[in-house]
Structures are given as C-alpha cells and as structure tokens.
Amino acid sequence: MKRHIFLFYIFSALAITPVFAQNLSLSDGNGPIANNATIQVWGDSGYYNVMYSHIAVANTGSAAIEVLLKKTEISVIPGTENSFCWGQCYGPAVFVSPSSIILNTHTTDTNSFAGEYKPMSQIGATTIRYTFYDKNNVNDSVAVYVVYNAGTASIASRAASVEFSNAYPNPASSVVSFNYNLQGTTNSEFVITDLLGGELFRTSLQNENAKLTVDVSTFSSGVYFYSVRANGKIYFTRKLIVRH
C-alpha cells in the first residue's frame, strides 16, 4: 500500500512539473546558429570605423512571445565601444533592452537586431554575448557569442581619398541623400544591405564631388546598413534607419 502511495506522488509530481519548451532560435546569412555558438566579425580598426553583427530571431512556438535582449561583455578591448539595436538603438551603457519585441508564432524577425562595435583605433578581439529571452519565461532563451576582430587595413586601401557624408535625413521615410568626393579609387560602389547582409540597392560611383539620392519608400521600416566599396575594399559601413 505504501509503495502504491509513493508511486502516486511521483506520477503526480511529474504531471504538474512544467515543461519549458525552447521556442526561440537564431540564424544569419550563413544559416542557423546553434545556441551558445560563436560567430566571427572582421573589420578595420580605424577610429571612425564601425563593425556590425546581423542576426535574425525566430519564434518556432505556437504562441506569441515578448522577447527581451541582454548584452554581456565577455572580453572587451579597452578604449572601444559596443552597443546594440533591438527595435530601437541604445547606447553603450544599456545592457538589457528596456522594451520587448513581440514575435508572433512561426515568424522570423530580420530587422530588429544589430550588434554595433567601434574599435576606435584599438587592434584586437572583443567578445560580446547576446541573449534573447522570453520576457514571461526566462527559461526560453537562446544566446550567441560574437567576436569582433579589429585589424589594420592595407596601405593600398588607405592611399585613395574617400569622403562620404552621413545619410540625411536619418531616419528616412521616402528618400535619403549623401554627399561624397572620391579621388584615386577604382570600381567604386555604394551598397545598402539589410541586417542579414542581403543586398537591396547598389550603384556605381564616379571619382568626383557629387550627391547621391536613393529612394527608400519601398523599404520596410527597420535598420539597414550602407557601405562604400572601392579598390576591392570596404571603406566603411554605417547605419541607416527607415521609418514610415
């Protein structure tokens, strides 16, 4: 009799023990990212250079999830800065997003997250962990380690003169403009990509002082990046926000 009662309590405990399903998953332009995996980002250590990580967040569950983001500095090169965007962009002092983003069931968000790293002339690797988790169930979480590797650009890439203004207006709703002056460059191009590196716009640039205007009225609201590529090198990557 005692044995039957003991077994009854065991089965009862198992019946009421909550099961925490893993509903969040990550991916980038190379495919799915395993939980706690490490990805590498490479860039120039120039003072004005900015390096970005682009990650998509998916909800594979059967219910909507309010997702928060936590930044953890694992190993940081002194004199550098790091920040992130999650729906909106925050400063380096923010480690947990003040607001959550609702991911509906079986949807993937490719526009809300960006990790941002400024080497500020410091050479070396900085490692940041980004953890995405359910606001109402912290056990449902997924994390990725991003290593930002800042090195030195080649002498050849620094020989040319590239002057390129910041985007204006930024945020943009219909069109965005840039002023530029290129000297001594070859095969110069301007490119706009989404958070996963997908190319949305590309145009050739001439070695002259000119203005470039791009129609972004068909872009979805979110964070994008624009780059200038010349002489086989990426001179810079900067952030563009589209808001309708």
Secondary structure, 3 states (H helix, E strand, C coil): CHHHHHHHHHHHHHHHCCCCCCCEEEEECCEEECCCEEEEEEEECCCCCCEEECCEEEECCCCCEEEEEEEEEEECCCCCEEEEEECCECCCCCCECCCCEEECCCEEECCCEEEEEECCCCCEEEEEEEEEEECCEEEEEEEEEEEEEEECCCHHHHHCEEEECCCECCCECCEEEEEEEEECCCCCEEEEECCCCCEEEEEECCCCEEEEEEECCCCCCEEEEEEEEECCEEEEEEEEEECC
